[in-house]
Amino acid sequence: MNYRHAFHAGNPGDVLKHLVLVLLLDHLRRKDSPFAYLETHAGRGLYDLAADAASRTGEHESGIRRLWGEPPGSPALARYLEIIARFNDGGRDGGDGDRDRGRGRPSDAAATSLRHYPGSPTFAQALLRADDRMTLCELHPEEHQALRRQVGDDPRVGVHRLDGYNGLKAFLPPKERRGLVLIDPPYERPDEYDALVRGLQLAHRRFPAGILAAWYPVKRSAPLRAFEASLAAAGIPKILRVELSTRADLDPKAADPDTPERMVGSRLVIVNPPWRLDESLRAALPGLARRLASDEQGGRWRVDWLVAERPADATGSSAHAGSSARAGKRRRHR
């Protein structure tokens, strides 16, 4: 595999993914009993936004940079930004050699310059308690070594050079019997969506009580419909779907079919979502969509049930799709 997330760190897809990740981990922290966190495609853990890779694409400029130093607008976004600020307090080394960064320390985003963006493993490590446990899979040799340096000698963390889908077989179910699995593949394989459905089926079969989250890009609507239809028919109950896109129209009529597809947003599916997670996201996403939008319609956001939580929801799910303005109008008239 050739994928390097350093080119994409801090973009709008990362904003959505990590906002949801923090909400899920904070939910697990509410109970005293330990939890396990498993990530299948972990990356290197921390990204320097001033380095060549991030500077070449500048994707963070349309993501985290738009939010930095501004009023958060929601408790969920405030919490997400507070964790990022722990790794940008100006007095700490942002290189791989700083072994204490995984735990982080409180800081004020409004008074902090933005240089480093934490990946999912670093967000998770910052939220682990003394008895919680984290298992990370990363197949790429250079990214694997960087990840090992980033997490340091933390006894709560295991780092494995292993294909993430094989990691689902190797590490589930966890001994804690409660926890979160994040599946975030690079989407380089032509069969990635099929592999993702199989991975979610396997994870749910081995860990039926666990929270499972999978991130995937939004480019054109047709591949999304095929993947989501396959997942809805996979026999997994209770799947929440979340979307944040910078453009309201996923299939503009003027688009050139020969032009390479570009990501305009992302979605997550969440199996066994915590109670009221959908409410927290509906409070956070309308304003976030407007701030990250690349069109005049204010972008697009969605929170709905791909597979209903209970039979009554099959015909009455709370869906908010299209532009944020249209979504808000529908909510007021329900």
Buried (B, 14 or more C-beta within 10 A) or exposed (E): EEBBBBBBBBBBBBBBBBBBBBBBBBBBEEEEEBBBBBBBBBBBBBBBBEBEBBEEEEBBBBBBBBBBBEEBBBEBBEBBBBBBBBBBBEEBEBEBEBEEBBBBEEBEBEEBEBBBBBBBBBBBBBBBEEEBBBBBBBBBEEBBBBBBBBBBEBEBBBBBBBBBBBBBEEBBBBEBEBBBBBBBBBBEEEEBBEBBBBBBBBBBEBBEEBBBBBBBBBBBEEBBEEBBEBBBEBEBEBBBBBBBBBBBBBEEEEEEEEEEEEBBBBBBBBBBBBEEBBEBBBBBBBBBBBBBBBBEBBBBBBBBBBBBBEEEBEEEBBEBBBBBBBBBEEEEEE
